[in-house]
Amino acid sequence: MIKRTFLILLIPLFFSTVTVKSQSVTLNGDSIFYQMKKVADWQWKNLETVGWKNPKKDWTSGAMYTGMMAWAKLANNETYYQKLIQVGEDNKWQVGKYRHFADDYCVGQLYSQLYTIYKEPKYIADFKALADTITLLPHTETLEWKKSIHLREWAWCDALFMGPPALGYLTEATGDPKYLNKSVQLWDKTTAYLYDKDENLYYRDSRYFDKKEKNGTKVFWGRGNGWVIGGLVRVLTVMPKNHPERKTLENLFVKMSAKLATLQQPDGSWHASLLDPQSYPSKETSGTGFICYAMAWGINNGLIPAQKYTPIVNKAWLALTTSVHPDGKLGFVQAQGAAPDKVGYDDTDVYGVGAFLLAGSEMLPLYLNHKSNTLIKTVYNGTATSKQQLVELKWTAITKKIKNANPKKLVVRDGATGEVIKSTIVYKGKIPQLVRYTVNVSAGTNRFFVISTK
């Protein structure tokens, strides 16, 4: 039986440890997986028993779905996809009331990602009709915060998590580049207006250009910039490597990461106010979750150096997991609003859960890919049906990754749960040729397998 421990663990990339409440803690793959499961299950149960605070098309819900999709991809249990499909059915696969308001089509990210797996045209019909219109509009208005500009343009920084990824994932779903290209065009417009090149951070909107914190610094919100860098990563995830704007966005990501790294607090989090953290002294998990997600993704994709940034995301993940209640409720989530308020252990909201699950979805491969003397095999089922999949690995591939590999001591484990997978070795004479194992891979699931010696 697998020991399902919920200890909060620190990635031993450099074989370091950290002490929390006088307990030495370490990180392993199943700790990440089961922390994610605990938080996701609590959130679904809470929605089913207590109810939805906001509409299922709302931006708060849309942000939660981004994390729930990331979790469903790892869970190897189609139940989680079915919950998300039911959301779509309840919404009649429509976006929100204000058609050009980014908050109201954040839910399009969910629809497009589900379509990519299940290929049901109704999933994206309404959102695609809206996106077709968005690509045709001139978008020439100023982004100054007046005349309800937010209902027509990405005039506030949070919109960069809601709008650009929605269009980007629609390109992934349909193969039509016009949606991604429009998202980049509008991203550039918002960046030209709200991005401070001296601080490498984004203002919330034009009303904050001349405001100052109590300590005299400029006003940049932690969660808002978390939304931005999280949205940036989601756009880059679906952007072709040869896209003409990719390098520009990658450079922006590197600059923002470098700046945010300097603003992390001793507890591992980013506070509500980035440049005056003492004005809101408590940690805040929604902004921290999005930043942790983005930086871990950046390490996994080679955009920022592991040696510098792994300790940063380690501390951030620790800040997140120490905010999880024993029953799975995520605390320290800043309340909704343009500006922050006090936040505590009992404060939660669905978008914070989305951020937590996104962070976990990148922390797991980060941990696995930096394990020493192991080979990591990824198996993905991008179809709508579960599959029994035969996996074959050449022995020469194993010996390249594992020193002094001994076939009699070889073990295959599920990287997420730690479960031992039955495997066989095929010999030619006395020389091992292949390692084989058969696994079930649920619809839309990405499974990691760790091959090592005992």
C-alpha positions in Angstrom: 0.0 0.0 0.0 1.2 3.5 -0.8 1.8 5.7 2.2 -0.3 8.8 1.4 1.6 11.4 3.3 0.6 15.0 3.2 3.9 16.3 4.6 5.0 19.5 3.0 8.3 18.8 1.4 11.1 20.8 -0.1 12.6 19.8 -3.4 16.1 18.3 -2.9 17.5 19.6 -6.1 20.6 20.6 -4.2 20.0 18.1 -1.4 19.0 21.0 0.9 16.5 20.8 3.7 14.4 23.3 5.6 12.9 23.3 9.1 9.3 24.3 9.7 8.0 24.4 13.3 11.1 22.4 14.4 10.3 19.6 11.9 12.7 18.7 9.1 10.7 18.3 5.9 11.6 16.9 2.5 9.7 16.9 -0.8 8.7 13.9 -2.9 6.4 13.4 -5.9 3.5 11.9 -4.0 3.5 14.8 -1.5 2.8 17.2 -4.3 0.2 15.0 -5.9 -1.7 14.4 -2.7 -1.6 18.0 -1.6 -3.1 18.9 -5.0 -5.7 16.2 -4.6 -6.6 17.3 -1.1 -7.1 20.9 -2.2 -9.0 20.0 -5.4 -11.3 17.6 -3.6 -12.1 20.1 -0.8 -12.9 22.7 -3.3 -15.3 20.5 -5.3 -17.0 19.3 -2.2 -17.4 22.8 -0.9 -19.0 23.9 -4.1 -21.4 21.0 -4.0 -22.4 21.4 -0.4 -22.1 25.1 0.3 -22.7 26.3 -3.3 -21.1 28.7 -5.8 -20.5 32.2 -4.5 -20.2 33.6 -8.0 -21.7 32.5 -11.4 -20.0 29.5 -13.1 -19.1 31.9 -16.0 -17.4 34.4 -13.6 -13.7 35.2 -13.8 -13.2 33.8 -10.3 -14.6 30.5 -11.5 -12.7 30.7 -14.7 -9.4 31.1 -12.9 -10.2 28.1 -10.7 -10.9 26.0 -13.9 -7.4 26.7 -15.1 -6.0 24.9 -12.1 -8.6 22.2 -12.1 -7.7 21.4 -15.7 -4.0 21.1 -14.7 -5.0 18.8 -11.9 -7.3 16.7 -14.1 -4.4 16.2 -16.5 -2.4 14.6 -13.6 -5.1 12.8 -11.7 -5.5 9.8 -14.0 -9.2 9.9 -13.1 -11.7 11.1 -15.6 -14.1 12.1 -12.8 -12.4 15.5 -12.6 -12.9 16.1 -16.3 -16.5 15.1 -16.0 -17.0 17.7 -13.3 -15.6 20.4 -15.6 -17.7 19.2 -18.5 -20.7 19.5 -16.3 -19.7 23.1 -15.6 -19.8 23.7 -19.4 -23.2 22.0 -19.7 -24.5 24.2 -16.9 -23.2 27.2 -18.7 -24.6 26.0 -22.0 -21.0 26.4 -23.2 -21.5 30.2 -23.3 -19.3 33.0 -22.0 -20.5 35.7 -19.7 -22.9 38.6 -20.2 -20.5 41.3 -21.4 -19.1 39.8 -24.6 -15.9 41.8 -24.9 -15.1 41.9 -21.1 -12.1 39.7 -20.6 -13.4 38.6 -17.2 -16.5 37.2 -18.9 -14.6 35.1 -21.4 -11.9 33.8 -19.1 -14.1 30.6 -19.1 -13.2 30.2 -22.7 -9.9 28.7 -21.6 -11.8 25.8 -20.1 -13.9 25.3 -23.1 -11.0 25.3 -25.5 -8.9 22.9 -23.4 -11.8 20.5 -23.1 -12.4 20.7 -26.8 -8.8 19.7 -27.4 -9.4 16.4 -25.7 -13.1 15.6 -26.5 -13.5 17.3 -29.9 -17.1 18.3 -29.2 -17.9 21.3 -31.5 -20.5 22.7 -29.0 -17.8 23.3 -26.4 -16.2 26.2 -28.3 -19.1 27.3 -30.6 -20.1 30.4 -28.6 -16.6 31.4 -27.6 -15.3 31.0 -31.1 -18.0 33.3 -32.4 -17.0 35.9 -29.9 -13.3 35.4 -30.6 -13.9 35.8 -34.4 -15.4 39.2 -33.6 -12.5 40.2 -31.3 -10.0 39.5 -34.0 -11.9 41.9 -36.4 -12.2 44.9 -34.0 -9.7 47.7 -34.4 -9.0 48.2 -30.7 -7.9 51.8 -31.1 -9.3 53.3 -27.9 -7.0 54.6 -25.2 -6.7 52.3 -22.1 -7.3 55.2 -19.7 -9.7 54.0 -17.0 -12.8 55.8 -18.0 -16.0 55.2 -20.0 -16.1 51.6 -18.9 -13.1 50.9 -21.1 -12.6 47.6 -19.2 -15.7 46.2 -21.0 -14.0 46.6 -24.4 -10.2 46.5 -23.8 -7.6 44.9 -21.6 -7.2 48.0 -19.6 -6.3 46.5 -16.2 -3.4 44.1 -15.6 -5.5 41.2 -14.3 -7.1 41.0 -17.8 -3.8 39.5 -19.1 -4.6 36.3 -17.3 -8.3 36.3 -18.5 -8.1 37.3 -22.2 -4.8 36.4 -23.9 -4.7 32.7 -22.8 -8.4 32.3 -23.7 -7.6 33.3 -27.3 -4.3 31.3 -27.2 -6.0 28.1 -26.2 -8.6 28.6 -28.9 -5.7 28.6 -31.5 -4.5 25.4 -29.9 -8.0 23.9 -30.2 -8.7 25.0 -33.8 -5.3 25.4 -35.4 -6.2 28.9 -36.5 -3.4 31.3 -35.6 -5.5 34.4 -35.8 -6.7 34.1 -32.2 -3.2 33.8 -30.7 -1.9 36.6 -33.0 -4.7 38.9 -31.8 -3.9 38.1 -28.2 -0.2 39.0 -28.7 -1.2 42.3 -30.4 -3.5 43.3 -27.5 -1.0 42.0 -25.0 1.5 44.4 -26.5 -1.0 47.3 -26.3 -1.7 46.7 -22.6 2.0 46.3 -21.9 2.9 49.6 -23.6 0.4 51.3 -21.3 0.6 49.6 -17.9 4.1 48.1 -17.8 6.7 50.1 -15.8 10.1 49.5 -17.5 12.0 50.8 -14.5 10.4 48.4 -12.1 9.5 45.6 -14.5 6.1 45.4 -13.0 2.5 46.2 -14.1 0.3 48.9 -12.7 -3.2 47.7 -11.9 -4.7 50.3 -14.2 -4.2 54.0 -15.1 -5.7 55.2 -11.7 -2.5 53.9 -10.0 0.1 55.8 -12.2 0.6 58.6 -9.7 -0.4 56.8 -6.4 2.2 56.0 -3.8 2.5 53.5 -1.0 2.9 54.6 2.6 6.7 54.2 2.3 6.7 56.4 -0.8 7.1 53.6 -3.4 4.9 53.1 -6.5 1.8 50.9 -6.2 2.1 47.4 -7.7 -0.2 44.7 -6.5 1.2 41.2 -5.9 -1.9 39.4 -7.1 -2.2 41.6 -10.2 1.4 40.9 -11.2 0.8 37.2 -10.4 -2.1 37.3 -12.8 0.2 38.9 -15.5 3.1 36.5 -15.2 0.7 33.5 -15.0 -1.1 34.7 -18.1 2.2 35.2 -19.9 3.2 31.6 -19.2 -0.1 30.3 -20.5 0.3 32.2 -23.7 3.8 31.0 -24.1 2.6 27.4 -23.5 0.5 27.5 -26.6 2.8 29.7 -28.7 4.9 28.0 -31.4 8.6 28.1 -30.9 9.1 30.0 -34.1 6.4 32.6 -33.5 7.9 36.1 -34.4 6.7 37.5 -31.0 7.9 34.7 -28.8 11.3 36.1 -28.0 9.8 39.4 -26.9 7.4 37.6 -24.5 10.2 35.4 -23.2 12.3 38.4 -22.5 9.4 40.0 -20.6 9.0 36.8 -18.6 12.7 36.8 -17.7 12.6 40.5 -16.6 9.5 40.0 -14.5 10.9 36.9 -12.9 14.1 38.6 -11.9 12.2 41.5 -10.3 9.7 39.3 -8.5 12.5 37.2 -7.2 13.9 40.2 -5.3 10.5 40.9 -3.8 9.8 37.4 -2.2 9.3 37.7 1.5 11.1 35.6 4.1 8.1 33.4 4.5 8.3 32.4 0.8 5.3 34.4 -0.3 4.6 37.6 -2.1 2.5 40.1 -0.1 -0.4 42.1 -1.5 1.8 45.2 -2.0 5.0 44.3 -3.8 7.1 47.4 -2.9 5.6 48.1 0.5 5.0 44.5 1.9 4.7 45.7 5.5 1.5 47.6 4.6 -0.1 44.2 4.2 2.1 42.0 6.3 0.3 38.6 5.8 1.2 36.2 3.1 -1.2 36.0 0.2 -1.7 32.7 -1.7 -3.4 33.6 -4.9 -0.6 35.9 -6.1 2.0 33.6 -4.6 0.5 30.6 -6.4 0.5 32.2 -9.8 4.1 33.5 -9.4 5.3 30.0 -8.2 3.5 28.4 -11.2 5.2 30.8 -13.6 8.7 30.5 -12.2 8.5 26.7 -12.0 7.3 26.6 -15.6 10.2 28.9 -16.5 12.7 26.5 -14.9 11.1 23.5 -16.5 11.3 25.2 -19.9 14.8 26.5 -19.6 14.0 30.2 -19.6 15.4 30.9 -16.1 18.3 29.1 -14.4 17.4 26.3 -12.0 20.2 27.1 -9.6 18.9 30.6 -8.9 15.2 30.0 -9.0 14.6 26.6 -7.6 15.2 27.8 -4.0 12.7 30.6 -4.7 9.9 28.3 -5.9 10.8 25.8 -3.1 10.0 28.6 -0.5 6.9 29.6 -2.4 5.5 26.1 -2.5 6.2 25.8 1.2 4.3 29.0 1.8 1.4 27.6 -0.2 1.3 24.2 1.4 1.5 25.6 4.9 -1.6 27.6 4.1 -3.7 24.4 3.5 -6.0 23.3 6.3 -6.0 19.7 7.4 -9.2 19.1 5.4 -7.9 20.7 2.2 -9.2 24.2 2.5 -6.7 26.8 1.1 -6.3 29.8 3.3 -4.7 33.3 3.0 -6.5 34.0 -0.3 -7.0 37.7 -0.8 -10.6 38.8 -1.2 -12.0 40.0 -4.6 -11.5 43.7 -5.4 -9.3 46.2 -7.2 -7.2 46.7 -4.1 -6.2 44.3 -1.3 -7.5 44.0 2.2 -6.4 42.1 5.3 -6.1 38.3 4.7 -5.8 35.4 7.1 -5.6 31.7 7.5 -9.4 31.2 7.1 -9.8 33.4 4.0 -10.3 31.4 0.8 -11.7 31.8 -2.7 -11.8 29.6 -5.8 -9.2 31.5 -7.8 -6.7 30.9 -5.1 -7.3 27.2 -5.6 -6.7 27.6 -9.3 -3.4 29.2 -8.6 -2.4 26.5 -6.1 -3.1 23.7 -8.5 -1.3 25.4 -11.4 1.7 25.8 -9.2 1.6 22.1 -8.2 1.3 21.0 -11.8 4.7 22.6 -12.5 6.3 21.7 -9.2 5.8 18.0 -9.8 7.8 17.8 -13.0 10.3 20.2 -11.6 11.0 17.8 -8.7 11.0 14.7 -10.9 13.2 16.1 -13.6 15.9 17.0 -11.1 16.1 13.6 -9.4 19.6 12.1 -9.7 20.4 8.8 -11.2 16.9 8.2 -12.6 15.2 8.2 -16.0 11.8 10.0 -16.2 9.3 8.7 -18.8 6.3 10.7 -19.7 3.2 9.1 -21.2 0.3 11.3 -22.4 -3.1 10.2 -23.6 -4.6 13.2 -25.5 -7.7 11.3 -26.5 -11.2 11.2 -25.0 -11.0 7.5 -24.0 -8.8 5.6 -21.5 -6.1 3.4 -22.9 -4.0 0.5 -21.8 -0.6 1.6 -23.0 2.5 -0.6 -23.5 5.7 1.3 -22.7 9.0 0.1 -24.0 12.4 1.6 -23.0 15.6 0.6 -24.5 18.2 -0.5 -22.0 20.8 1.7 -23.6 18.6 4.7 -22.8 18.4 3.6 -19.2 22.1 3.2 -18.8 22.7 6.7 -20.2 20.7 8.1 -17.2 21.4 5.6 -14.5 25.0 4.8 -13.5 25.8 1.1 -13.0 22.2 0.1 -13.8 21.4 -3.4 -12.6 18.4 -5.1 -14.3 17.8 -7.2 -11.2 17.4 -4.0 -9.1 15.5 -1.9 -11.6 12.2 -0.4 -10.3 9.5 1.6 -12.2 7.3 3.9 -10.1 4.5 6.2 -10.8 6.2 9.6 -10.3 3.0 11.2 -8.8 1.9 8.5 -6.4 5.0 6.5 -5.7 3.2 3.3 -6.7 5.5 0.5 -8.0 4.6 -0.5 -11.5 5.1 -4.1 -12.6 7.7 -4.3 -15.3 9.7 -7.0 -17.3 13.1 -6.9 -18.9 13.6 -8.4 -22.3 17.0 -10.1 -22.8 19.0 -11.1 -25.9 21.0 -13.9 -24.5 22.2 -12.5 -21.2 22.2 -8.9 -22.3 19.2 -6.7 -21.4 17.5 -5.1 -24.4 14.2 -3.5 -23.2 12.2 -2.6 -20.2 8.5 -3.1 -20.7 5.4 -2.2 -18.6 1.7 -1.7 -19.3 -0.2 1.1 -17.6 -3.7 2.6 -17.8 -3.8 6.2 -18.9 -7.1 7.9 -18.5 -8.5 10.4 -21.0 -6.5 13.6 -21.2 -4.0 12.4 -18.7 -0.2 13.0 -18.4 1.6 10.3 -16.3 5.2 10.4 -15.2 7.2 7.3 -14.5 10.5 7.2 -12.5 12.9 4.4 -13.5 15.6 3.8 -10.9 17.5 1.1 -9.0 16.6 0.0 -5.5 
